[in-house]
């Protein structure tokens, strides 16, 4: 999707993720209770069987692998509907699965549109687990279809509209650099991109200058096949026009950038806000239906813990920003940014069902 050939961290993350999840293959296990006299009561974690996945275009191989690996190590098979915008790299992954000798039917990758392919997975009565990554609107449609069929278990990782707060005691150079990378990486087409930045009023001018320098130093945009390119194009003309539409709307309103916090632009549009006090900025930051990733740059340790607890988001970066994630930590959103978690030791919980067994002695 236009990712510059010189930027390979997504490829590295994909292979690292596969190795990490493979290492957890022996870990899914239940518990045993001896609390009831005359009974030994274990719990079993068992696979769902046939599972489904629907993946987006912005990181096609990474997100397919993110669902494929935990499904396999917990004993499931998987039917994946990949994005019509980015089908080629997931198909290469499917070929690799074939060449490594996986049984036929263990992984099935479908090309096609949401209707009928994605909808068929969401409504299929023999699929009891579905994992989806994409927009909030589509996630709601999928959950509705799943509920109307067999009430299958759903994990959804949805829209972001993430925020980044810079307090007046922060390292401005570090904050500006992290903000620029979060905003520019993958041409802004990342669910965790910090698209809303709040700067304490007393340092606003200095931060803006530092941010401009960081943006200028990110590297040139252009042909993704050119080695010097650091930022490629938007995914397609539709995505490009959508981003430009938000910017045109901002200009028509007399603003330099898109404001608000209710829509995920999913592109190169960054909103800068100023604030005076902690309570006000927390209220503004949380005033959105999204809660995927939040960041704060600050030195005061007592304020760090207080603010991190108040953020209504599934992941919080302290003196760092997205795309900072680690595979040993759970990833998923709050509110309309999702349900369920991916990565970490908890990932196998979402690909297995829990059974209680009461055994009389």
KEKE-3310 file (N, C-alpha, C; in steps of 0.2 Angstrom, whole numbers, plus 5000, padded with zeros to 4 digits):
npx = (5004:5010:5020:5036:5050:5062:5059:5057:5052:5039:5039:5049:5043:5032:5038:5044:5033:5027:5036:5036:5023:5022:5031:5022:5015:5013:5007:4993:4982:4971:4964:4964:4952:4951:4942:4929:4922:4925:4927:4936:4939:4943:4947:4945:4954:4949:4949:4940:4937:4933:4938:4936:4943:4944:4953:4962:4969:4980:4991:4994:5000:5006:4994:4986:4995:4995:4983:4983:4993:4990:4978:4982:4991:4982:4975:4965:4957:4958:4949:4952:4947:4954:4959:4952:4960:4973:4979:4990:5002:4997:4993:5005:5010:5000:5004:5017:5013:5007:5018:5026:5020:5008:4992:4979:4966:4969:4972:4964:4962:4953:4949:4941:4926:4918:4904:4900:4909:4915:4904:4898:4907:4905:4892:4891:4886:4894:4906:4913:4920:4927:4939:4942:4949:4948:4937:4927:4913:4912:4915:4904:4894:4898:4898:4884:4879:4885:4879:4866:4867:4874:4878:4892:4909:4917:4932:4937:4946:4947:4944:4955:4959:4969:4977:4990:4998:5007:5015:5022:5034:5040:5052:5055:5060:5061:5047:5042:5048:5043:5030:5029:5034:5024:5013:5017:5021:5018:5011:5002:4992:4987:4979:4983:4989:4994:4984:4979:4985:4989:4996:5003:5000:5010:5022:5019:5022:5036:5036:5029:5038:5048:5042:5039:5052:5055:5046:5051:5063:5060:5061:5061:5045:5038:5041:5038:5046:5059:5074:5077:5065:5055:5042:5027:5014:4996:4984:4975:4966:4954:4956:4965:4957:4948:4956:4960:4948:4944:4954:4951:4938:4942:4950:4939:4933:4940:4951:4968:4970:4961:4949:4942:4936:4930:4930:4939:4953:4962:4974:4986:4983:4984:4980:4982:4981:4980:4982:4978:4977:4978:4966:4957:4963:4963:4949:4946:4954:4948:4936:4929:4923:4932:4946:4960:4974:4984:4995:5008:5019:5030:5038:5035:5033:5022:5012:5012:5007:4995:4988:4989:4981:4969:4967:4956:4959:4965:4979:4993:5006:5020:5031:5033:5027:5014:5020:5024:5023:5023:5026:5024:5014:4997:4986:4973:4957:4948:4931:4923:4933:4936:4935:4941:4958:4974:4990:5003:5002:4989:4983:4979:4968:4958:4956:4952:4939:4932:4930:4921:4924:4916:4921:4917:4923)
npy = (4994:5006:5008:5013:5005:5005:5006:4994:4990:4985:4973:4966:4967:4958:4945:4944:4944:4932:4922:4925:4922:4909:4904:4903:4892:4881:4886:4888:4884:4876:4879:4871:4867:4864:4867:4862:4850:4833:4834:4836:4849:4854:4866:4867:4873:4875:4873:4883:4878:4880:4896:4913:4928:4945:4957:4973:4985:4993:4987:4974:4961:4960:4961:4950:4939:4942:4937:4924:4916:4915:4908:4896:4890:4887:4877:4879:4881:4893:4905:4918:4934:4945:4962:4970:4980:4977:4964:4956:4953:4946:4935:4929:4926:4915:4906:4903:4896:4885:4880:4876:4865:4864:4857:4855:4866:4871:4884:4897:4909:4922:4932:4947:4957:4966:4963:4949:4942:4945:4947:4934:4927:4932:4929:4915:4899:4889:4895:4900:4909:4925:4937:4954:4968:4985:4998:5007:5008:4997:4987:4987:4983:4970:4964:4965:4956:4944:4942:4941:4928:4915:4920:4922:4922:4937:4947:4963:4976:4992:5009:5023:5038:5044:5052:5064:5071:5085:5091:5105:5102:5093:5084:5093:5091:5077:5074:5081:5074:5061:5063:5068:5056:5047:5052:5053:5040:5027:5035:5041:5032:5024:5015:5019:5031:5046:5058:5069:5082:5089:5103:5111:5127:5137:5132:5131:5138:5135:5121:5119:5124:5115:5103:5106:5106:5092:5086:5091:5085:5072:5065:5063:5063:5052:5042:5026:5015:5021:5022:5033:5037:5041:5043:5036:5036:5040:5026:5024:5033:5036:5036:5047:5057:5058:5062:5075:5081:5083:5092:5103:5106:5111:5122:5130:5133:5142:5137:5130:5117:5101:5101:5095:5079:5068:5060:5049:5053:5046:5048:5060:5072:5083:5088:5102:5107:5119:5119:5124:5118:5102:5095:5100:5096:5083:5080:5085:5077:5064:5066:5059:5045:5036:5025:5020:5022:5032:5045:5053:5066:5070:5074:5073:5061:5058:5064:5057:5044:5047:5053:5043:5033:5040:5041:5036:5024:5009:5007:5015:5027:5033:5046:5042:5037:5031:5023:5014:4998:4983:4965:4957:4964:4967:4972:4982:4991:5003:5008:5013:5009:4996:4978:4965:4958:4958:4950:4947:4937:4935:4933:4920:4917:4922:4915:4903:4893:4892:4879:4871:4858:4846:4835:4822:4813)
npz = (5000:4996:5005:5009:5002:5009:5022:5034:5046:5049:5043:5050:5063:5060:5058:5070:5079:5075:5079:5093:5097:5093:5103:5114:5113:5121:5132:5135:5147:5159:5176:5192:5205:5222:5231:5234:5244:5242:5228:5213:5203:5188:5175:5157:5143:5127:5109:5097:5085:5069:5064:5060:5052:5048:5039:5038:5026:5029:5036:5030:5030:5043:5051:5047:5051:5064:5068:5063:5069:5084:5082:5076:5086:5096:5091:5082:5065:5051:5043:5032:5027:5017:5013:4999:4994:4996:4992:4989:4997:5008:5001:4997:5010:5012:5003:5008:5019:5013:5007:5018:5023:5030:5034:5021:5021:5033:5034:5026:5013:5008:4994:4990:4992:5006:5006:4996:5005:5018:5025:5024:5032:5045:5047:5046:5052:5056:5060:5075:5081:5078:5073:5070:5062:5059:5053:5065:5061:5052:5061:5070:5061:5058:5071:5073:5063:5067:5079:5075:5069:5075:5087:5088:5096:5097:5093:5092:5084:5083:5077:5080:5084:5092:5106:5112:5125:5130:5144:5153:5159:5151:5140:5127:5114:5113:5114:5103:5092:5094:5092:5079:5072:5075:5069:5055:5051:5041:5032:5040:5041:5052:5065:5078:5077:5083:5082:5088:5097:5113:5120:5134:5138:5141:5134:5121:5109:5108:5107:5095:5086:5088:5083:5070:5065:5067:5059:5046:5046:5044:5032:5014:5004:4992:4978:4982:4979:4978:4986:4995:4999:5013:5016:5009:4997:5000:5003:4992:4978:4984:4998:4998:4993:5004:5015:5010:5009:5023:5026:5017:5023:5035:5031:5025:5037:5042:5049:5052:5053:5054:5067:5083:5089:5085:5073:5064:5055:5048:5040:5034:5044:5057:5073:5083:5100:5114:5132:5149:5162:5171:5174:5164:5152:5152:5152:5139:5131:5134:5129:5118:5108:5105:5111:5110:5110:5120:5124:5135:5139:5151:5167:5180:5192:5200:5194:5182:5185:5190:5179:5169:5174:5173:5159:5146:5138:5129:5129:5135:5132:5141:5140:5128:5112:5101:5087:5097:5103:5112:5110:5121:5129:5131:5118:5113:5111:5121:5124:5109:5102:5102:5107:5117:5117:5109:5106:5119:5134:5136:5124:5119:5127:5120:5109:5113:5121:5137:5149:5162:5173:5183:5195:5204:5218)
capx = (5000:5014:5025:5043:5054:5067:5056:5055:5050:5033:5041:5053:5038:5028:5042:5045:5027:5026:5041:5034:5017:5024:5034:5017:5010:5012:5005:4986:4980:4966:4965:4960:4950:4950:4938:4923:4923:4923:4927:4942:4936:4947:4944:4949:4954:4948:4949:4933:4937:4934:4938:4936:4946:4944:4959:4962:4974:4985:4996:4991:5004:5006:4988:4985:4999:4993:4977:4984:4997:4986:4973:4985:4994:4977:4971:4960:4958:4956:4946:4953:4945:4959:4956:4952:4965:4980:4978:4995:5006:4994:4993:5012:5010:4997:5009:5022:5009:5007:5025:5029:5017:5002:4987:4974:4960:4971:4972:4960:4962:4948:4949:4934:4923:4915:4899:4898:4914:4916:4897:4897:4911:4902:4885:4892:4884:4899:4911:4911:4925:4929:4943:4941:4953:4946:4934:4922:4907:4911:4915:4897:4890:4900:4895:4877:4879:4887:4873:4860:4868:4875:4881:4899:4913:4920:4937:4937:4951:4944:4947:4959:4959:4973:4979:4996:4998:5014:5016:5027:5040:5042:5057:5051:5063:5058:5040:5041:5050:5038:5023:5030:5034:5017:5009:5019:5023:5013:5008:4996:4987:4988:4974:4986:4992:4993:4982:4977:4991:4988:5002:5002:5000:5016:5027:5016:5026:5042:5034:5027:5044:5052:5038:5041:5059:5055:5043:5055:5069:5058:5064:5057:5040:5038:5040:5039:5052:5065:5077:5077:5058:5053:5034:5024:5007:4990:4983:4972:4963:4948:4959:4968:4952:4945:4960:4960:4941:4944:4958:4947:4933:4946:4951:4933:4930:4945:4956:4973:4969:4955:4948:4937:4939:4924:4931:4946:4954:4966:4979:4990:4980:4986:4976:4986:4977:4983:4978:4981:4977:4977:4959:4954:4965:4960:4942:4946:4957:4944:4930:4929:4921:4938:4951:4964:4981:4985:5002:5009:5026:5030:5043:5033:5031:5016:5007:5012:5003:4988:4986:4989:4975:4963:4966:4951:4962:4968:4986:4996:5013:5023:5037:5034:5020:5013:5019:5027:5020:5028:5022:5022:5009:4990:4984:4966:4954:4942:4925:4922:4940:4937:4934:4946:4965:4979:4997:5004:5000:4982:4980:4977:4962:4953:4955:4950:4933:4933:4925:4922:4922:4915:4923:4915:4928)
capy = (5000:5012:5008:5014:4999:5006:5005:4987:4988:4981:4966:4964:4965:4952:4939:4943:4942:4924:4919:4926:4918:4902:4902:4903:4887:4876:4889:4888:4879:4878:4878:4866:4869:4858:4870:4859:4844:4827:4835:4839:4853:4857:4870:4866:4878:4871:4877:4884:4874:4884:4903:4918:4934:4950:4961:4979:4986:4997:4983:4968:4955:4960:4959:4943:4935:4943:4932:4917:4913:4912:4903:4890:4887:4885:4871:4881:4883:4900:4908:4925:4938:4950:4968:4970:4985:4975:4957:4952:4951:4940:4928:4927:4922:4909:4902:4901:4891:4879:4877:4873:4859:4865:4853:4858:4869:4874:4892:4899:4916:4924:4939:4950:4963:4965:4959:4945:4938:4947:4946:4927:4924:4935:4925:4908:4896:4884:4898:4901:4914:4930:4942:4959:4974:4989:5004:5006:5007:4991:4983:4987:4979:4963:4962:4964:4950:4939:4942:4938:4922:4911:4924:4920:4926:4942:4951:4969:4981:4997:5016:5026:5045:5044:5059:5065:5077:5087:5095:5110:5100:5088:5085:5095:5088:5070:5074:5083:5069:5055:5066:5068:5049:5044:5055:5052:5033:5024:5040:5043:5027:5019:5016:5021:5037:5052:5063:5075:5084:5094:5106:5116:5134:5140:5129:5129:5140:5131:5114:5119:5125:5108:5099:5108:5103:5085:5085:5093:5080:5065:5062:5065:5059:5051:5035:5021:5011:5024:5021:5038:5039:5039:5043:5035:5039:5037:5020:5025:5040:5037:5038:5053:5062:5058:5066:5081:5083:5085:5098:5108:5108:5115:5129:5133:5135:5147:5134:5128:5110:5098:5101:5090:5072:5063:5056:5046:5055:5040:5051:5066:5078:5083:5094:5104:5111:5121:5119:5127:5114:5095:5093:5102:5093:5076:5080:5086:5071:5058:5068:5055:5038:5031:5025:5015:5023:5038:5047:5059:5068:5073:5072:5073:5054:5057:5066:5052:5038:5050:5054:5036:5030:5043:5040:5031:5021:5003:5007:5022:5028:5038:5048:5038:5038:5026:5016:5010:4993:4977:4959:4954:4968:4966:4977:4983:4997:5004:5011:5011:5007:4988:4973:4960:4960:4954:4950:4945:4930:4935:4932:4913:4917:4925:4910:4896:4893:4889:4874:4869:4851:4845:4828:4819:4808)
capz = (5000:4995:5010:5006:5002:5014:5029:5035:5053:5049:5041:5056:5068:5058:5059:5078:5082:5074:5084:5100:5098:5093:5110:5119:5111:5127:5138:5136:5152:5164:5183:5196:5211:5227:5237:5236:5247:5238:5221:5210:5198:5183:5169:5151:5138:5121:5103:5094:5079:5063:5066:5055:5053:5043:5040:5034:5020:5031:5037:5028:5032:5050:5055:5045:5055:5071:5069:5061:5074:5090:5080:5075:5092:5101:5088:5077:5058:5050:5036:5033:5022:5017:5010:4992:4992:4998:4993:4986:5002:5012:4997:4998:5016:5011:4999:5013:5024:5009:5006:5024:5024:5034:5031:5017:5025:5040:5033:5020:5012:5003:4991:4989:4995:5012:5004:5001:5008:5025:5028:5025:5038:5051:5048:5045:5058:5058:5063:5082:5083:5073:5075:5065:5063:5054:5056:5070:5058:5050:5067:5072:5056:5059:5077:5072:5059:5071:5084:5071:5067:5080:5093:5089:5100:5093:5095:5087:5085:5078:5075:5085:5086:5098:5108:5115:5129:5132:5149:5153:5161:5146:5135:5121:5108:5113:5113:5096:5088:5095:5089:5071:5069:5076:5064:5048:5050:5037:5029:5044:5040:5057:5070:5084:5076:5088:5078:5092:5102:5117:5123:5139:5134:5142:5130:5115:5103:5107:5104:5088:5082:5088:5079:5063:5064:5067:5053:5041:5046:5044:5026:5009:5002:4985:4975:4987:4977:4979:4992:4999:5001:5020:5017:5003:4996:5003:5000:4985:4977:4988:5004:4997:4993:5010:5019:5007:5011:5029:5026:5014:5027:5040:5028:5025:5043:5045:5053:5048:5053:5056:5074:5085:5091:5084:5067:5063:5048:5045:5035:5036:5047:5064:5076:5089:5105:5120:5138:5155:5168:5170:5173:5158:5146:5153:5150:5132:5128:5135:5126:5111:5108:5104:5116:5108:5112:5123:5126:5139:5140:5157:5171:5187:5192:5203:5189:5177:5187:5190:5172:5166:5176:5171:5152:5144:5132:5131:5129:5137:5132:5145:5137:5121:5108:5096:5086:5102:5106:5113:5109:5128:5132:5128:5114:5111:5113:5125:5121:5102:5099:5102:5112:5117:5116:5105:5109:5126:5137:5136:5117:5119:5130:5115:5104:5116:5125:5144:5151:5169:5174:5190:5196:5210:5220)
cpx = (5004:5019:5032:5047:5060:5065:5053:5053:5044:5035:5045:5048:5034:5032:5043:5039:5025:5030:5038:5028:5018:5027:5028:5013:5009:5009:4997:4984:4975:4969:4962:4958:4948:4945:4932:4924:4921:4924:4934:4939:4941:4943:4949:4948:4954:4947:4941:4932:4938:4933:4938:4940:4945:4949:4959:4968:4980:4991:4995:4994:5004:5000:4985:4989:4997:4987:4978:4988:4994:4981:4976:4987:4988:4973:4966:4962:4956:4954:4947:4951:4950:4956:4957:4958:4972:4980:4985:5000:5003:4994:5000:5012:5006:5001:5014:5019:5009:5013:5028:5025:5011:4996:4982:4968:4962:4970:4969:4960:4958:4950:4942:4932:4919:4908:4900:4903:4914:4909:4896:4901:4907:4895:4885:4890:4889:4906:4909:4915:4927:4933:4943:4945:4950:4942:4929:4915:4906:4911:4908:4893:4892:4898:4888:4875:4880:4882:4867:4860:4868:4879:4888:4903:4917:4926:4937:4942:4949:4947:4950:4957:4963:4975:4986:4996:5005:5013:5022:5034:5043:5048:5054:5054:5061:5051:5038:5043:5046:5032:5024:5030:5027:5013:5011:5020:5017:5009:5001:4991:4988:4983:4976:4989:4990:4991:4979:4982:4988:4994:5000:5004:5007:5022:5025:5020:5033:5041:5032:5033:5048:5048:5039:5048:5059:5052:5047:5061:5067:5060:5059:5051:5041:5037:5042:5045:5058:5068:5077:5071:5057:5045:5031:5017:5002:4988:4980:4969:4957:4951:4962:4963:4948:4949:4960:4953:4941:4948:4954:4941:4936:4947:4945:4931:4935:4951:4962:4973:4962:4954:4943:4940:4934:4925:4938:4948:4958:4971:4983:4987:4981:4983:4980:4981:4982:4979:4981:4982:4976:4970:4956:4956:4963:4953:4942:4948:4952:4937:4929:4926:4926:4943:4956:4971:4981:4993:5003:5016:5026:5036:5041:5030:5024:5010:5006:5007:4996:4985:4985:4982:4968:4962:4961:4954:4965:4975:4988:5003:5015:5030:5039:5027:5019:5017:5022:5022:5025:5023:5020:5017:5002:4989:4977:4963:4949:4937:4924:4928:4941:4935:4938:4953:4969:4986:4997:5002:4992:4979:4977:4970:4956:4952:4954:4943:4935:4928:4926:4920:4922:4916:4922:4920:4924)
cpy = (5006:5013:5009:5007:4999:5006:4998:4985:4984:4974:4963:4962:4959:4946:4938:4941:4934:4920:4919:4922:4911:4899:4901:4896:4882:4879:4889:4882:4881:4878:4872:4868:4863:4861:4866:4852:4838:4828:4838:4842:4856:4861:4868:4872:4874:4876:4878:4880:4879:4892:4907:4924:4938:4955:4967:4979:4989:4993:4976:4961:4954:4958:4952:4938:4936:4939:4925:4913:4911:4908:4896:4886:4885:4879:4873:4881:4890:4901:4915:4929:4944:4956:4968:4975:4982:4967:4953:4949:4946:4934:4925:4923:4916:4904:4899:4895:4885:4876:4874:4867:4859:4861:4857:4860:4872:4882:4893:4906:4918:4931:4941:4956:4961:4961:4956:4941:4939:4945:4938:4924:4926:4931:4918:4904:4891:4888:4901:4907:4918:4935:4947:4965:4978:4995:5002:5005:5000:4986:4982:4982:4972:4960:4960:4957:4944:4937:4939:4931:4917:4914:4922:4925:4931:4946:4957:4974:4987:5004:5019:5033:5046:5051:5058:5071:5079:5093:5100:5108:5094:5089:5087:5092:5081:5070:5076:5077:5063:5057:5065:5060:5046:5046:5054:5045:5030:5029:5042:5038:5022:5020:5019:5028:5043:5058:5070:5076:5090:5097:5111:5123:5137:5138:5128:5131:5136:5124:5114:5120:5118:5103:5100:5105:5096:5083:5086:5087:5073:5061:5064:5060:5058:5044:5030:5016:5014:5024:5026:5040:5037:5039:5042:5038:5037:5030:5020:5032:5041:5039:5045:5059:5063:5063:5074:5085:5086:5092:5104:5111:5113:5122:5133:5136:5140:5144:5131:5120:5108:5098:5096:5084:5067:5059:5055:5048:5049:5043:5057:5072:5078:5089:5095:5109:5113:5120:5122:5122:5107:5093:5094:5098:5085:5075:5081:5080:5065:5060:5065:5048:5033:5031:5019:5016:5031:5039:5053:5060:5072:5070:5070:5066:5054:5059:5060:5046:5041:5050:5047:5033:5033:5043:5035:5028:5014:5002:5015:5022:5034:5040:5044:5039:5032:5028:5011:5005:4987:4971:4956:4958:4967:4972:4977:4989:4997:5008:5009:5010:4999:4985:4967:4962:4955:4955:4948:4938:4929:4933:4925:4913:4918:4920:4903:4898:4889:4885:4872:4862:4849:4837:4826:4813:4802)
cpz = (5000:5001:5007:5007:5008:5021:5030:5042:5054:5048:5047:5062:5067:5060:5067:5081:5081:5078:5091:5101:5098:5100:5115:5118:5116:5133:5140:5141:5156:5171:5186:5203:5216:5233:5239:5238:5243:5230:5219:5203:5193:5178:5163:5147:5131:5115:5101:5088:5073:5065:5060:5057:5047:5044:5036:5029:5023:5033:5036:5030:5040:5053:5053:5050:5062:5073:5068:5066:5080:5088:5080:5082:5097:5097:5084:5070:5057:5043:5037:5026:5022:5013:5003:4989:4992:4998:4992:4992:5006:5008:4997:5005:5016:5008:5004:5017:5020:5009:5012:5026:5028:5030:5027:5022:5031:5039:5026:5019:5007:5000:4990:4993:5002:5011:4997:5006:5016:5028:5029:5030:5044:5052:5048:5052:5060:5061:5070:5085:5077:5076:5069:5067:5057:5057:5061:5067:5055:5055:5069:5068:5057:5066:5077:5068:5063:5077:5081:5069:5073:5086:5094:5093:5095:5096:5090:5089:5080:5078:5081:5087:5092:5100:5112:5119:5131:5138:5149:5155:5157:5143:5129:5114:5107:5111:5105:5091:5088:5091:5081:5069:5070:5071:5057:5047:5046:5033:5033:5044:5045:5062:5076:5083:5080:5084:5082:5097:5106:5121:5128:5136:5135:5137:5123:5109:5102:5105:5097:5083:5082:5083:5072:5061:5063:5061:5046:5040:5045:5037:5020:5007:4994:4983:4980:4985:4977:4986:4997:5002:5008:5021:5010:5002:5000:5000:4993:4984:4982:4995:5004:4997:5000:5015:5017:5009:5018:5030:5023:5019:5033:5037:5027:5031:5046:5049:5049:5048:5055:5064:5076:5087:5089:5078:5066:5056:5044:5039:5038:5038:5054:5067:5083:5093:5110:5126:5143:5161:5166:5169:5167:5152:5146:5151:5142:5129:5128:5131:5119:5113:5107:5110:5115:5111:5115:5125:5130:5140:5146:5162:5178:5188:5195:5198:5183:5179:5188:5183:5168:5168:5174:5163:5150:5138:5134:5132:5131:5136:5136:5142:5131:5118:5103:5090:5091:5105:5107:5113:5116:5132:5128:5124:5112:5114:5119:5121:5114:5098:5099:5108:5112:5116:5112:5108:5116:5128:5136:5129:5116:5122:5125:5110:5107:5120:5132:5146:5158:5170:5181:5191:5203:5212:5223)
residu = (UNK:UNK:UNK:UNK:UNK:UNK:UNK:UNK:UNK:UNK:UNK:UNK:UNK:UNK:UNK:UNK:UNK:UNK:UNK:UNK:UNK:UNK:UNK:UNK:UNK:UNK:UNK:UNK:UNK:UNK:UNK:UNK:UNK:UNK:UNK:UNK:UNK:UNK:UNK:UNK:UNK:UNK:UNK:UNK:UNK:UNK:UNK:UNK:UNK:UNK:UNK:UNK:UNK:UNK:UNK:UNK:UNK:UNK:UNK:UNK:UNK:UNK:UNK:UNK:UNK:UNK:UNK:UNK:UNK:UNK:UNK:UNK:UNK:UNK:UNK:UNK:UNK:UNK:UNK:UNK:UNK:UNK:UNK:UNK:UNK:UNK:UNK:UNK:UNK:UNK:UNK:UNK:UNK:UNK:UNK:UNK:UNK:UNK:UNK:UNK:UNK:UNK:UNK:UNK:UNK:UNK:UNK:UNK:UNK:UNK:UNK:UNK:UNK:UNK:UNK:UNK:UNK:UNK:UNK:UNK:UNK:UNK:UNK:UNK:UNK:UNK:UNK:UNK:UNK:UNK:UNK:UNK:UNK:UNK:UNK:UNK:UNK:UNK:UNK:UNK:UNK:UNK:UNK:UNK:UNK:UNK:UNK:UNK:UNK:UNK:UNK:UNK:UNK:UNK:UNK:UNK:UNK:UNK:UNK:UNK:UNK:UNK:UNK:UNK:UNK:UNK:UNK:UNK:UNK:UNK:UNK:UNK:UNK:UNK:UNK:UNK:UNK:UNK:UNK:UNK:UNK:UNK:UNK:UNK:UNK:UNK:UNK:UNK:UNK:UNK:UNK:UNK:UNK:UNK:UNK:UNK:UNK:UNK:UNK:UNK:UNK:UNK:UNK:UNK:UNK:UNK:UNK:UNK:UNK:UNK:UNK:UNK:UNK:UNK:UNK:UNK:UNK:UNK:UNK:UNK:UNK:UNK:UNK:UNK:UNK:UNK:UNK:UNK:UNK:UNK:UNK:UNK:UNK:UNK:UNK:UNK:UNK:UNK:UNK:UNK:UNK:UNK:UNK:UNK:UNK:UNK:UNK:UNK:UNK:UNK:UNK:UNK:UNK:UNK:UNK:UNK:UNK:UNK:UNK:UNK:UNK:UNK:UNK:UNK:UNK:UNK:UNK:UNK:UNK:UNK:UNK:UNK:UNK:UNK:UNK:UNK:UNK:UNK:UNK:UNK:UNK:UNK:UNK:UNK:UNK:UNK:UNK:UNK:UNK:UNK:UNK:UNK:UNK:UNK:UNK:UNK:UNK:UNK:UNK:UNK:UNK:UNK:UNK:UNK:UNK:UNK:UNK:UNK:UNK:UNK:UNK:UNK:UNK:UNK:UNK:UNK:UNK:UNK:UNK:UNK:UNK:UNK:UNK:UNK:UNK:UNK:UNK:UNK:UNK:UNK:UNK:UNK:UNK:UNK:UNK:UNK:UNK:UNK:UNK:UNK:UNK:UNK:UNK:UNK:UNK:UNK:UNK:UNK:UNK:UNK:UNK:UNK:UNK:UNK:UNK:UNK:UNK:UNK:UNK:UNK:UNK)
# end
